[in-house]
Amino acid sequence: MKRADDFEIRREHIKNLTDEELEAKFWSLAEEIVNPLLELARTHTTPSVERSVLLRMGFSSIEAKGIVENTIDKGLMGKGCGNIVYRVAKHLNRNYVEVGREMAEGAHFDIALDIFNGGAR
């Protein structure tokens, strides 16, 4: 089976573009493809991703699991677990690792809810 050669037809709309214009068109099309993916990544997360972030912040896997589960229970998952721990620790003017360990046990989520629902900043 031989493929019909339609290259000349398909390139008609770009054949008179300069190299610079072709490059600009390429990057424009690349952005068009990637932007929805970036938006999806910005607005959606998973427990696995959040545990990974917490592990990189220095929490053990057990602590990270507790923080993520408590965050889900409080309906704050979309705010990002690492962000929640950081903001609560900043609000309390304490070390984020200590505060996060306490959050793994369920503490401080009243503060988190207040911070993320329009209260203390």
PDB file as gemmi writes it, atoms N, CA and C in Angstrom:
CRYST1    1.000    1.000    1.000  90.00  90.00  90.00 P 1                      
ATOM      1  N   MET A   1       0.845  -1.172   0.000  1.00  0.00           N  
ATOM      2  CA  MET A   1       0.000   0.000   0.000  1.00  0.00           C  
ATOM      3  C   MET A   1       0.892   1.237   0.000  1.00  0.00           C  
ATOM      4  N   LYS A   2       0.687   2.092  -0.936  1.00  0.00           N  
ATOM      5  CA  LYS A   2       1.495   3.291  -1.068  1.00  0.00           C  
ATOM      6  C   LYS A   2       0.692   4.500  -0.571  1.00  0.00           C  
ATOM      7  N   ARG A   3       1.347   5.307   0.216  1.00  0.00           N  
ATOM      8  CA  ARG A   3       0.716   6.513   0.739  1.00  0.00           C  
ATOM      9  C   ARG A   3       0.726   7.589  -0.333  1.00  0.00           C  
ATOM     10  N   ALA A   4      -0.408   8.243  -0.484  1.00  0.00           N  
ATOM     11  CA  ALA A   4      -0.492   9.348  -1.444  1.00  0.00           C  
ATOM     12  C   ALA A   4       0.354  10.508  -0.940  1.00  0.00           C  
ATOM     13  N   ASP A   5       1.151  11.084  -1.796  1.00  0.00           N  
ATOM     14  CA  ASP A   5       2.019  12.194  -1.418  1.00  0.00           C  
ATOM     15  C   ASP A   5       1.212  13.495  -1.494  1.00  0.00           C  
ATOM     16  N   ASP A   6       0.809  13.980  -0.315  1.00  0.00           N  
ATOM     17  CA  ASP A   6       0.022  15.212  -0.262  1.00  0.00           C  
ATOM     18  C   ASP A   6       0.786  16.337   0.450  1.00  0.00           C  
ATOM     19  N   PHE A   7       2.095  16.202   0.518  1.00  0.00           N  
ATOM     20  CA  PHE A   7       2.933  17.181   1.200  1.00  0.00           C  
ATOM     21  C   PHE A   7       2.721  18.593   0.674  1.00  0.00           C  
ATOM     22  N   GLU A   8       2.720  18.748  -0.630  1.00  0.00           N  
ATOM     23  CA  GLU A   8       2.571  20.085  -1.227  1.00  0.00           C  
ATOM     24  C   GLU A   8       1.227  20.712  -0.858  1.00  0.00           C  
ATOM     25  N   ILE A   9       0.208  19.918  -0.786  1.00  0.00           N  
ATOM     26  CA  ILE A   9      -1.119  20.429  -0.426  1.00  0.00           C  
ATOM     27  C   ILE A   9      -1.145  20.837   1.048  1.00  0.00           C  
ATOM     28  N   ARG A  10      -0.591  19.974   1.918  1.00  0.00           N  
ATOM     29  CA  ARG A  10      -0.622  20.246   3.353  1.00  0.00           C  
ATOM     30  C   ARG A  10       0.260  21.421   3.757  1.00  0.00           C  
ATOM     31  N   ARG A  11       1.297  21.739   3.011  1.00  0.00           N  
ATOM     32  CA  ARG A  11       2.202  22.822   3.387  1.00  0.00           C  
ATOM     33  C   ARG A  11       1.830  24.152   2.748  1.00  0.00           C  
ATOM     34  N   GLU A  12       0.764  24.157   1.975  1.00  0.00           N  
ATOM     35  CA  GLU A  12       0.362  25.349   1.234  1.00  0.00           C  
ATOM     36  C   GLU A  12       0.241  26.588   2.136  1.00  0.00           C  
ATOM     37  N   HIS A  13      -0.365  26.421   3.320  1.00  0.00           N  
ATOM     38  CA  HIS A  13      -0.596  27.567   4.193  1.00  0.00           C  
ATOM     39  C   HIS A  13       0.670  28.076   4.909  1.00  0.00           C  
ATOM     40  N   ILE A  14       1.770  27.348   4.811  1.00  0.00           N  
ATOM     41  CA  ILE A  14       3.002  27.794   5.480  1.00  0.00           C  
ATOM     42  C   ILE A  14       4.201  27.942   4.539  1.00  0.00           C  
ATOM     43  N   LYS A  15       4.013  27.653   3.272  1.00  0.00           N  
ATOM     44  CA  LYS A  15       5.167  27.614   2.368  1.00  0.00           C  
ATOM     45  C   LYS A  15       5.847  28.966   2.185  1.00  0.00           C  
ATOM     46  N   ASN A  16       5.150  30.076   2.377  1.00  0.00           N  
ATOM     47  CA  ASN A  16       5.752  31.389   2.174  1.00  0.00           C  
ATOM     48  C   ASN A  16       6.269  32.022   3.468  1.00  0.00           C  
ATOM     49  N   LEU A  17       6.254  31.270   4.566  1.00  0.00           N  
ATOM     50  CA  LEU A  17       6.733  31.802   5.846  1.00  0.00           C  
ATOM     51  C   LEU A  17       8.258  31.740   5.916  1.00  0.00           C  
ATOM     52  N   THR A  18       8.847  32.731   6.585  1.00  0.00           N  
ATOM     53  CA  THR A  18      10.295  32.724   6.812  1.00  0.00           C  
ATOM     54  C   THR A  18      10.605  31.738   7.931  1.00  0.00           C  
ATOM     55  N   ASP A  19      11.898  31.467   8.138  1.00  0.00           N  
ATOM     56  CA  ASP A  19      12.296  30.581   9.233  1.00  0.00           C  
ATOM     57  C   ASP A  19      11.813  31.117  10.574  1.00  0.00           C  
ATOM     58  N   GLU A  20      11.923  32.425  10.768  1.00  0.00           N  
ATOM     59  CA  GLU A  20      11.488  33.038  12.018  1.00  0.00           C  
ATOM     60  C   GLU A  20       9.978  32.891  12.203  1.00  0.00           C  
ATOM     61  N   GLU A  21       9.232  33.097  11.134  1.00  0.00           N  
ATOM     62  CA  GLU A  21       7.777  32.954  11.201  1.00  0.00           C  
ATOM     63  C   GLU A  21       7.372  31.501  11.447  1.00  0.00           C  
ATOM     64  N   LEU A  22       8.095  30.573  10.842  1.00  0.00           N  
ATOM     65  CA  LEU A  22       7.828  29.148  11.086  1.00  0.00           C  
ATOM     66  C   LEU A  22       8.096  28.779  12.538  1.00  0.00           C  
ATOM     67  N   GLU A  23       9.195  29.287  13.062  1.00  0.00           N  
ATOM     68  CA  GLU A  23       9.513  28.998  14.463  1.00  0.00           C  
ATOM     69  C   GLU A  23       8.446  29.582  15.384  1.00  0.00           C  
ATOM     70  N   ALA A  24       8.019  30.819  15.117  1.00  0.00           N  
ATOM     71  CA  ALA A  24       6.970  31.441  15.919  1.00  0.00           C  
ATOM     72  C   ALA A  24       5.670  30.634  15.838  1.00  0.00           C  
ATOM     73  N   LYS A  25       5.333  30.153  14.643  1.00  0.00           N  
ATOM     74  CA  LYS A  25       4.124  29.344  14.468  1.00  0.00           C  
ATOM     75  C   LYS A  25       4.245  28.035  15.250  1.00  0.00           C  
ATOM     76  N   PHE A  26       5.425  27.425  15.183  1.00  0.00           N  
ATOM     77  CA  PHE A  26       5.656  26.182  15.928  1.00  0.00           C  
ATOM     78  C   PHE A  26       5.405  26.400  17.417  1.00  0.00           C  
ATOM     79  N   TRP A  27       6.010  27.441  17.991  1.00  0.00           N  
ATOM     80  CA  TRP A  27       5.870  27.675  19.429  1.00  0.00           C  
ATOM     81  C   TRP A  27       4.443  28.061  19.794  1.00  0.00           C  
ATOM     82  N   SER A  28       3.768  28.758  18.911  1.00  0.00           N  
ATOM     83  CA  SER A  28       2.370  29.099  19.141  1.00  0.00           C  
ATOM     84  C   SER A  28       1.512  27.838  19.200  1.00  0.00           C  
ATOM     85  N   LEU A  29       1.733  26.940  18.260  1.00  0.00           N  
ATOM     86  CA  LEU A  29       0.989  25.680  18.250  1.00  0.00           C  
ATOM     87  C   LEU A  29       1.352  24.802  19.449  1.00  0.00           C  
ATOM     88  N   ALA A  30       2.634  24.804  19.814  1.00  0.00           N  
ATOM     89  CA  ALA A  30       3.065  24.026  20.977  1.00  0.00           C  
ATOM     90  C   ALA A  30       2.371  24.540  22.244  1.00  0.00           C  
ATOM     91  N   GLU A  31       2.298  25.860  22.400  1.00  0.00           N  
ATOM     92  CA  GLU A  31       1.588  26.446  23.551  1.00  0.00           C  
ATOM     93  C   GLU A  31       0.124  26.058  23.550  1.00  0.00           C  
ATOM     94  N   GLU A  32      -0.480  26.086  22.382  1.00  0.00           N  
ATOM     95  CA  GLU A  32      -1.891  25.729  22.253  1.00  0.00           C  
ATOM     96  C   GLU A  32      -2.139  24.299  22.736  1.00  0.00           C  
ATOM     97  N   ILE A  33      -1.191  23.429  22.489  1.00  0.00           N  
ATOM     98  CA  ILE A  33      -1.321  22.032  22.903  1.00  0.00           C  
ATOM     99  C   ILE A  33      -1.049  21.875  24.396  1.00  0.00           C  
ATOM    100  N   VAL A  34      -0.051  22.569  24.911  1.00  0.00           N  
ATOM    101  CA  VAL A  34       0.405  22.368  26.283  1.00  0.00           C  
ATOM    102  C   VAL A  34      -0.431  23.128  27.314  1.00  0.00           C  
ATOM    103  N   ASN A  35      -0.977  24.286  26.959  1.00  0.00           N  
ATOM    104  CA  ASN A  35      -1.710  25.101  27.934  1.00  0.00           C  
ATOM    105  C   ASN A  35      -2.826  24.348  28.657  1.00  0.00           C  
ATOM    106  N   PRO A  36      -3.650  23.560  27.989  1.00  0.00           N  
ATOM    107  CA  PRO A  36      -4.671  22.805  28.735  1.00  0.00           C  
ATOM    108  C   PRO A  36      -4.056  21.814  29.721  1.00  0.00           C  
ATOM    109  N   LEU A  37      -2.919  21.238  29.380  1.00  0.00           N  
ATOM    110  CA  LEU A  37      -2.252  20.309  30.289  1.00  0.00           C  
ATOM    111  C   LEU A  37      -1.734  21.045  31.524  1.00  0.00           C  
ATOM    112  N   LEU A  38      -1.167  22.224  31.308  1.00  0.00           N  
ATOM    113  CA  LEU A  38      -0.678  23.027  32.430  1.00  0.00           C  
ATOM    114  C   LEU A  38      -1.823  23.439  33.351  1.00  0.00           C  
ATOM    115  N   GLU A  39      -2.931  23.826  32.766  1.00  0.00           N  
ATOM    116  CA  GLU A  39      -4.095  24.220  33.555  1.00  0.00           C  
ATOM    117  C   GLU A  39      -4.614  23.027  34.357  1.00  0.00           C  
ATOM    118  N   LEU A  40      -4.660  21.883  33.741  1.00  0.00           N  
ATOM    119  CA  LEU A  40      -5.107  20.679  34.433  1.00  0.00           C  
ATOM    120  C   LEU A  40      -4.170  20.353  35.599  1.00  0.00           C  
ATOM    121  N   ALA A  41      -2.883  20.446  35.384  1.00  0.00           N  
ATOM    122  CA  ALA A  41      -1.917  20.181  36.453  1.00  0.00           C  
ATOM    123  C   ALA A  41      -2.031  21.213  37.572  1.00  0.00           C  
ATOM    124  N   ARG A  42      -2.348  22.451  37.207  1.00  0.00           N  
ATOM    125  CA  ARG A  42      -2.464  23.507  38.213  1.00  0.00           C  
ATOM    126  C   ARG A  42      -3.695  23.322  39.086  1.00  0.00           C  
ATOM    127  N   THR A  43      -4.760  22.803  38.520  1.00  0.00           N  
ATOM    128  CA  THR A  43      -6.025  22.730  39.241  1.00  0.00           C  
ATOM    129  C   THR A  43      -6.359  21.341  39.786  1.00  0.00           C  
ATOM    130  N   HIS A  44      -5.568  20.348  39.466  1.00  0.00           N  
ATOM    131  CA  HIS A  44      -5.859  18.990  39.926  1.00  0.00           C  
ATOM    132  C   HIS A  44      -4.616  18.369  40.549  1.00  0.00           C  
ATOM    133  N   THR A  45      -4.839  17.623  41.599  1.00  0.00           N  
ATOM    134  CA  THR A  45      -3.737  16.924  42.244  1.00  0.00           C  
ATOM    135  C   THR A  45      -4.241  15.561  42.686  1.00  0.00           C  
ATOM    136  N   THR A  46      -3.340  14.751  43.192  1.00  0.00           N  
ATOM    137  CA  THR A  46      -3.708  13.431  43.683  1.00  0.00           C  
ATOM    138  C   THR A  46      -3.044  13.211  45.031  1.00  0.00           C  
ATOM    139  N   PRO A  47      -3.559  12.290  45.823  1.00  0.00           N  
ATOM    140  CA  PRO A  47      -2.894  11.980  47.077  1.00  0.00           C  
ATOM    141  C   PRO A  47      -1.432  11.578  46.874  1.00  0.00           C  
ATOM    142  N   SER A  48      -1.159  10.850  45.809  1.00  0.00           N  
ATOM    143  CA  SER A  48       0.208  10.422  45.522  1.00  0.00           C  
ATOM    144  C   SER A  48       1.132  11.610  45.288  1.00  0.00           C  
ATOM    145  N   VAL A  49       0.670  12.576  44.501  1.00  0.00           N  
ATOM    146  CA  VAL A  49       1.477  13.770  44.238  1.00  0.00           C  
ATOM    147  C   VAL A  49       1.709  14.534  45.541  1.00  0.00           C  
ATOM    148  N   GLU A  50       0.669  14.682  46.339  1.00  0.00           N  
ATOM    149  CA  GLU A  50       0.792  15.436  47.592  1.00  0.00           C  
ATOM    150  C   GLU A  50       1.723  14.730  48.583  1.00  0.00           C  
ATOM    151  N   ARG A  51       1.649  13.404  48.663  1.00  0.00           N  
ATOM    152  CA  ARG A  51       2.585  12.668  49.524  1.00  0.00           C  
ATOM    153  C   ARG A  51       4.013  12.878  49.053  1.00  0.00           C  
ATOM    154  N   SER A  52       4.213  12.867  47.752  1.00  0.00           N  
ATOM    155  CA  SER A  52       5.542  13.077  47.190  1.00  0.00           C  
ATOM    156  C   SER A  52       6.089  14.449  47.571  1.00  0.00           C  
ATOM    157  N   VAL A  53       5.258  15.464  47.497  1.00  0.00           N  
ATOM    158  CA  VAL A  53       5.681  16.814  47.890  1.00  0.00           C  
ATOM    159  C   VAL A  53       6.092  16.825  49.366  1.00  0.00           C  
ATOM    160  N   LEU A  54       5.257  16.207  50.194  1.00  0.00           N  
ATOM    161  CA  LEU A  54       5.552  16.193  51.633  1.00  0.00           C  
ATOM    162  C   LEU A  54       6.824  15.409  51.944  1.00  0.00           C  
ATOM    163  N   LEU A  55       7.062  14.331  51.231  1.00  0.00           N  
ATOM    164  CA  LEU A  55       8.299  13.576  51.417  1.00  0.00           C  
ATOM    165  C   LEU A  55       9.510  14.458  51.115  1.00  0.00           C  
ATOM    166  N   ARG A  56       9.409  15.266  50.087  1.00  0.00           N  
ATOM    167  CA  ARG A  56      10.509  16.160  49.722  1.00  0.00           C  
ATOM    168  C   ARG A  56      10.671  17.316  50.703  1.00  0.00           C  
ATOM    169  N   MET A  57       9.628  17.571  51.469  1.00  0.00           N  
ATOM    170  CA  MET A  57       9.713  18.596  52.511  1.00  0.00           C  
ATOM    171  C   MET A  57      10.337  18.040  53.787  1.00  0.00           C  
ATOM    172  N   GLY A  58      10.556  16.716  53.822  1.00  0.00           N  
ATOM    173  CA  GLY A  58      11.229  16.121  54.968  1.00  0.00           C  
ATOM    174  C   GLY A  58      10.357  15.274  55.873  1.00  0.00           C  
ATOM    175  N   PHE A  59       9.131  15.035  55.494  1.00  0.00           N  
ATOM    176  CA  PHE A  59       8.247  14.211  56.310  1.00  0.00           C  
ATOM    177  C   PHE A  59       8.432  12.743  55.965  1.00  0.00           C  
ATOM    178  N   SER A  60       8.188  11.878  56.943  1.00  0.00           N  
ATOM    179  CA  SER A  60       8.239  10.440  56.680  1.00  0.00           C  
ATOM    180  C   SER A  60       7.001  10.051  55.875  1.00  0.00           C  
ATOM    181  N   SER A  61       7.015   8.857  55.323  1.00  0.00           N  
ATOM    182  CA  SER A  61       5.868   8.419  54.534  1.00  0.00           C  
ATOM    183  C   SER A  61       4.623   8.282  55.410  1.00  0.00           C  
ATOM    184  N   ILE A  62       4.795   7.874  56.647  1.00  0.00           N  
ATOM    185  CA  ILE A  62       3.651   7.755  57.568  1.00  0.00           C  
ATOM    186  C   ILE A  62       3.091   9.131  57.896  1.00  0.00           C  
ATOM    187  N   GLU A  63       3.976  10.103  58.140  1.00  0.00           N  
ATOM    188  CA  GLU A  63       3.524  11.472  58.410  1.00  0.00           C  
ATOM    189  C   GLU A  63       2.827  12.056  57.189  1.00  0.00           C  
ATOM    190  N   ALA A  64       3.411  11.843  56.022  1.00  0.00           N  
ATOM    191  CA  ALA A  64       2.821  12.365  54.791  1.00  0.00           C  
ATOM    192  C   ALA A  64       1.440  11.769  54.564  1.00  0.00           C  
ATOM    193  N   LYS A  65       1.313  10.482  54.798  1.00  0.00           N  
ATOM    194  CA  LYS A  65       0.011   9.818  54.633  1.00  0.00           C  
ATOM    195  C   LYS A  65      -1.022  10.439  55.563  1.00  0.00           C  
ATOM    196  N   GLY A  66      -0.648  10.681  56.815  1.00  0.00           N  
ATOM    197  CA  GLY A  66      -1.571  11.293  57.776  1.00  0.00           C  
ATOM    198  C   GLY A  66      -1.982  12.704  57.379  1.00  0.00           C  
ATOM    199  N   ILE A  67      -1.022  13.489  56.925  1.00  0.00           N  
ATOM    200  CA  ILE A  67      -1.333  14.863  56.503  1.00  0.00           C  
ATOM    201  C   ILE A  67      -2.290  14.840  55.322  1.00  0.00           C  
ATOM    202  N   VAL A  68      -2.014  13.989  54.339  1.00  0.00           N  
ATOM    203  CA  VAL A  68      -2.861  13.911  53.143  1.00  0.00           C  
ATOM    204  C   VAL A  68      -4.263  13.452  53.515  1.00  0.00           C  
ATOM    205  N   GLU A  69      -4.380  12.431  54.333  1.00  0.00           N  
ATOM    206  CA  GLU A  69      -5.705  11.929  54.720  1.00  0.00           C  
ATOM    207  C   GLU A  69      -6.503  12.990  55.465  1.00  0.00           C  
ATOM    208  N   ASN A  70      -5.847  13.703  56.395  1.00  0.00           N  
ATOM    209  CA  ASN A  70      -6.541  14.758  57.133  1.00  0.00           C  
ATOM    210  C   ASN A  70      -6.918  15.920  56.215  1.00  0.00           C  
ATOM    211  N   THR A  71      -6.068  16.213  55.265  1.00  0.00           N  
ATOM    212  CA  THR A  71      -6.364  17.281  54.307  1.00  0.00           C  
ATOM    213  C   THR A  71      -7.581  16.923  53.467  1.00  0.00           C  
ATOM    214  N   ILE A  72      -7.652  15.682  53.019  1.00  0.00           N  
ATOM    215  CA  ILE A  72      -8.808  15.223  52.246  1.00  0.00           C  
ATOM    216  C   ILE A  72     -10.072  15.302  53.097  1.00  0.00           C  
ATOM    217  N   ASP A  73      -9.979  14.835  54.348  1.00  0.00           N  
ATOM    218  CA  ASP A  73     -11.131  14.850  55.247  1.00  0.00           C  
ATOM    219  C   ASP A  73     -11.679  16.261  55.459  1.00  0.00           C  
ATOM    220  N   LYS A  74     -10.806  17.242  55.435  1.00  0.00           N  
ATOM    221  CA  LYS A  74     -11.224  18.633  55.673  1.00  0.00           C  
ATOM    222  C   LYS A  74     -11.599  19.358  54.373  1.00  0.00           C  
ATOM    223  N   GLY A  75     -11.482  18.679  53.241  1.00  0.00           N  
ATOM    224  CA  GLY A  75     -11.866  19.280  51.966  1.00  0.00           C  
ATOM    225  C   GLY A  75     -10.892  20.326  51.451  1.00  0.00           C  
ATOM    226  N   LEU A  76      -9.632  20.206  51.825  1.00  0.00           N  
ATOM    227  CA  LEU A  76      -8.632  21.199  51.438  1.00  0.00           C  
ATOM    228  C   LEU A  76      -7.617  20.682  50.423  1.00  0.00           C  
ATOM    229  N   MET A  77      -7.859  19.532  49.848  1.00  0.00           N  
ATOM    230  CA  MET A  77      -6.877  18.913  48.965  1.00  0.00           C  
ATOM    231  C   MET A  77      -6.439  19.832  47.824  1.00  0.00           C  
ATOM    232  N   GLY A  78      -7.349  20.603  47.289  1.00  0.00           N  
ATOM    233  CA  GLY A  78      -7.027  21.485  46.173  1.00  0.00           C  
ATOM    234  C   GLY A  78      -6.064  22.607  46.528  1.00  0.00           C  
ATOM    235  N   LYS A  79      -5.838  22.813  47.794  1.00  0.00           N  
ATOM    236  CA  LYS A  79      -4.917  23.874  48.227  1.00  0.00           C  
ATOM    237  C   LYS A  79      -3.468  23.406  48.255  1.00  0.00           C  
ATOM    238  N   GLY A  80      -3.259  22.101  48.224  1.00  0.00           N  
ATOM    239  CA  GLY A  80      -1.907  21.541  48.256  1.00  0.00           C  
ATOM    240  C   GLY A  80      -1.454  21.315  49.681  1.00  0.00           C  
ATOM    241  N   CYS A  81      -1.129  20.090  50.002  1.00  0.00           N  
ATOM    242  CA  CYS A  81      -0.759  19.742  51.378  1.00  0.00           C  
ATOM    243  C   CYS A  81       0.477  20.484  51.862  1.00  0.00           C  
ATOM    244  N   GLY A  82       1.492  20.566  51.025  1.00  0.00           N  
ATOM    245  CA  GLY A  82       2.701  21.292  51.420  1.00  0.00           C  
ATOM    246  C   GLY A  82       2.413  22.752  51.685  1.00  0.00           C  
ATOM    247  N   ASN A  83       1.577  23.339  50.851  1.00  0.00           N  
ATOM    248  CA  ASN A  83       1.176  24.732  51.024  1.00  0.00           C  
ATOM    249  C   ASN A  83       0.420  24.915  52.334  1.00  0.00           C  
ATOM    250  N   ILE A  84      -0.471  23.981  52.643  1.00  0.00           N  
ATOM    251  CA  ILE A  84      -1.252  24.065  53.878  1.00  0.00           C  
ATOM    252  C   ILE A  84      -0.333  24.001  55.084  1.00  0.00           C  
ATOM    253  N   VAL A  85       0.577  23.031  55.095  1.00  0.00           N  
ATOM    254  CA  VAL A  85       1.517  22.903  56.220  1.00  0.00           C  
ATOM    255  C   VAL A  85       2.336  24.181  56.362  1.00  0.00           C  
ATOM    256  N   TYR A  86       2.857  24.671  55.253  1.00  0.00           N  
ATOM    257  CA  TYR A  86       3.678  25.887  55.285  1.00  0.00           C  
ATOM    258  C   TYR A  86       2.893  27.078  55.826  1.00  0.00           C  
ATOM    259  N   ARG A  87       1.681  27.270  55.314  1.00  0.00           N  
ATOM    260  CA  ARG A  87       0.888  28.443  55.722  1.00  0.00           C  
ATOM    261  C   ARG A  87       0.465  28.364  57.184  1.00  0.00           C  
ATOM    262  N   VAL A  88       0.118  27.171  57.656  1.00  0.00           N  
ATOM    263  CA  VAL A  88      -0.249  27.020  59.067  1.00  0.00           C  
ATOM    264  C   VAL A  88       0.973  27.275  59.948  1.00  0.00           C  
ATOM    265  N   ALA A  89       2.118  26.729  59.572  1.00  0.00           N  
ATOM    266  CA  ALA A  89       3.345  26.949  60.344  1.00  0.00           C  
ATOM    267  C   ALA A  89       3.707  28.434  60.375  1.00  0.00           C  
ATOM    268  N   LYS A  90       3.556  29.089  59.242  1.00  0.00           N  
ATOM    269  CA  LYS A  90       3.833  30.533  59.174  1.00  0.00           C  
ATOM    270  C   LYS A  90       2.875  31.296  60.080  1.00  0.00           C  
ATOM    271  N   HIS A  91       1.607  30.907  60.068  1.00  0.00           N  
ATOM    272  CA  HIS A  91       0.599  31.543  60.920  1.00  0.00           C  
ATOM    273  C   HIS A  91       0.942  31.362  62.400  1.00  0.00           C  
ATOM    274  N   LEU A  92       1.430  30.166  62.735  1.00  0.00           N  
ATOM    275  CA  LEU A  92       1.794  29.866  64.126  1.00  0.00           C  
ATOM    276  C   LEU A  92       3.196  30.344  64.484  1.00  0.00           C  
ATOM    277  N   ASN A  93       3.936  30.811  63.464  1.00  0.00           N  
ATOM    278  CA  ASN A  93       5.325  31.247  63.650  1.00  0.00           C  
ATOM    279  C   ASN A  93       6.171  30.124  64.257  1.00  0.00           C  
ATOM    280  N   ARG A  94       6.017  28.924  63.655  1.00  0.00           N  
ATOM    281  CA  ARG A  94       6.745  27.742  64.119  1.00  0.00           C  
ATOM    282  C   ARG A  94       7.357  27.015  62.935  1.00  0.00           C  
ATOM    283  N   ASN A  95       8.239  26.072  63.224  1.00  0.00           N  
ATOM    284  CA  ASN A  95       8.890  25.248  62.215  1.00  0.00           C  
ATOM    285  C   ASN A  95       7.851  24.375  61.512  1.00  0.00           C  
ATOM    286  N   TYR A  96       7.906  24.371  60.181  1.00  0.00           N  
ATOM    287  CA  TYR A  96       6.878  23.647  59.430  1.00  0.00           C  
ATOM    288  C   TYR A  96       6.927  22.136  59.657  1.00  0.00           C  
ATOM    289  N   VAL A  97       8.102  21.582  59.947  1.00  0.00           N  
ATOM    290  CA  VAL A  97       8.180  20.131  60.164  1.00  0.00           C  
ATOM    291  C   VAL A  97       7.454  19.756  61.455  1.00  0.00           C  
ATOM    292  N   GLU A  98       7.663  20.532  62.509  1.00  0.00           N  
ATOM    293  CA  GLU A  98       6.963  20.264  63.774  1.00  0.00           C  
ATOM    294  C   GLU A  98       5.453  20.389  63.592  1.00  0.00           C  
ATOM    295  N   VAL A  99       5.031  21.464  62.943  1.00  0.00           N  
ATOM    296  CA  VAL A  99       3.603  21.690  62.712  1.00  0.00           C  
ATOM    297  C   VAL A  99       3.030  20.588  61.831  1.00  0.00           C  
ATOM    298  N   GLY A 100       3.743  20.194  60.792  1.00  0.00           N  
ATOM    299  CA  GLY A 100       3.275  19.131  59.909  1.00  0.00           C  
ATOM    300  C   GLY A 100       3.113  17.808  60.636  1.00  0.00           C  
ATOM    301  N   ARG A 101       4.020  17.503  61.526  1.00  0.00           N  
ATOM    302  CA  ARG A 101       3.901  16.256  62.306  1.00  0.00           C  
ATOM    303  C   ARG A 101       2.646  16.288  63.176  1.00  0.00           C  
ATOM    304  N   GLU A 102       2.361  17.450  63.724  1.00  0.00           N  
ATOM    305  CA  GLU A 102       1.136  17.594  64.507  1.00  0.00           C  
ATOM    306  C   GLU A 102      -0.096  17.492  63.606  1.00  0.00           C  
ATOM    307  N   MET A 103      -0.001  18.027  62.394  1.00  0.00           N  
ATOM    308  CA  MET A 103      -1.116  17.953  61.447  1.00  0.00           C  
ATOM    309  C   MET A 103      -1.366  16.517  60.995  1.00  0.00           C  
ATOM    310  N   ALA A 104      -0.320  15.709  60.960  1.00  0.00           N  
ATOM    311  CA  ALA A 104      -0.482  14.292  60.617  1.00  0.00           C  
ATOM    312  C   ALA A 104      -1.366  13.592  61.642  1.00  0.00           C  
ATOM    313  N   GLU A 105      -1.384  14.125  62.859  1.00  0.00           N  
ATOM    314  CA  GLU A 105      -2.218  13.574  63.930  1.00  0.00           C  
ATOM    315  C   GLU A 105      -3.578  14.255  64.004  1.00  0.00           C  
ATOM    316  N   GLY A 106      -3.816  15.227  63.105  1.00  0.00           N  
ATOM    317  CA  GLY A 106      -5.123  15.878  63.054  1.00  0.00           C  
ATOM    318  C   GLY A 106      -5.176  17.271  63.643  1.00  0.00           C  
ATOM    319  N   ALA A 107      -4.079  17.757  64.187  1.00  0.00           N  
ATOM    320  CA  ALA A 107      -4.061  19.080  64.814  1.00  0.00           C  
ATOM    321  C   ALA A 107      -4.001  20.192  63.766  1.00  0.00           C  
ATOM    322  N   HIS A 108      -4.418  21.367  64.167  1.00  0.00           N  
ATOM    323  CA  HIS A 108      -4.264  22.628  63.407  1.00  0.00           C  
ATOM    324  C   HIS A 108      -5.133  22.760  62.158  1.00  0.00           C  
ATOM    325  N   PHE A 109      -6.002  21.830  61.894  1.00  0.00           N  
ATOM    326  CA  PHE A 109      -6.811  21.971  60.684  1.00  0.00           C  
ATOM    327  C   PHE A 109      -7.889  23.033  60.829  1.00  0.00           C  
ATOM    328  N   ASP A 110      -8.221  23.404  62.078  1.00  0.00           N  
ATOM    329  CA  ASP A 110      -9.128  24.532  62.272  1.00  0.00           C  
ATOM    330  C   ASP A 110      -8.470  25.809  61.761  1.00  0.00           C  
ATOM    331  N   ILE A 111      -7.172  25.939  62.005  1.00  0.00           N  
ATOM    332  CA  ILE A 111      -6.419  27.094  61.518  1.00  0.00           C  
ATOM    333  C   ILE A 111      -6.343  27.055  59.994  1.00  0.00           C  
ATOM    334  N   ALA A 112      -6.066  25.886  59.448  1.00  0.00           N  
ATOM    335  CA  ALA A 112      -5.980  25.741  57.988  1.00  0.00           C  
ATOM    336  C   ALA A 112      -7.302  26.127  57.331  1.00  0.00           C  
ATOM    337  N   LEU A 113      -8.404  25.660  57.901  1.00  0.00           N  
ATOM    338  CA  LEU A 113      -9.712  25.999  57.342  1.00  0.00           C  
ATOM    339  C   LEU A 113      -9.943  27.505  57.398  1.00  0.00           C  
ATOM    340  N   ASP A 114      -9.540  28.130  58.482  1.00  0.00           N  
ATOM    341  CA  ASP A 114      -9.687  29.576  58.611  1.00  0.00           C  
ATOM    342  C   ASP A 114      -8.833  30.310  57.581  1.00  0.00           C  
ATOM    343  N   ILE A 115      -7.597  29.877  57.411  1.00  0.00           N  
ATOM    344  CA  ILE A 115      -6.676  30.520  56.458  1.00  0.00           C  
ATOM    345  C   ILE A 115      -7.222  30.403  55.034  1.00  0.00           C  
ATOM    346  N   PHE A 116      -7.638  29.217  54.658  1.00  0.00           N  
ATOM    347  CA  PHE A 116      -8.012  28.977  53.263  1.00  0.00           C  
ATOM    348  C   PHE A 116      -9.473  29.283  52.959  1.00  0.00           C  
ATOM    349  N   ASN A 117     -10.242  29.586  53.973  1.00  0.00           N  
ATOM    350  CA  ASN A 117     -11.636  29.978  53.714  1.00  0.00           C  
ATOM    351  C   ASN A 117     -11.855  31.453  54.020  1.00  0.00           C  
ATOM    352  N   GLY A 118     -10.776  32.254  53.862  1.00  0.00           N  
ATOM    353  CA  GLY A 118     -10.927  33.696  53.951  1.00  0.00           C  
ATOM    354  C   GLY A 118     -10.608  34.311  55.293  1.00  0.00           C  
ATOM    355  N   GLY A 119     -10.109  33.539  56.217  1.00  0.00           N  
ATOM    356  CA  GLY A 119      -9.792  34.081  57.533  1.00  0.00           C  
ATOM    357  C   GLY A 119      -8.403  34.672  57.582  1.00  0.00           C  
ATOM    358  N   ALA A 120      -7.627  34.249  58.540  1.00  0.00           N  
ATOM    359  CA  ALA A 120      -6.281  34.791  58.776  1.00  0.00           C  
ATOM    360  C   ALA A 120      -5.385  34.600  57.580  1.00  0.00           C  
ATOM    361  N   ARG A 121      -4.579  35.581  57.302  1.00  0.00           N  
ATOM    362  CA  ARG A 121      -3.621  35.505  56.180  1.00  0.00           C  
ATOM    363  C   ARG A 121      -2.247  35.681  56.700  1.00  0.00           C  
TER     364      ARG A 121                                                      
END                                                                             
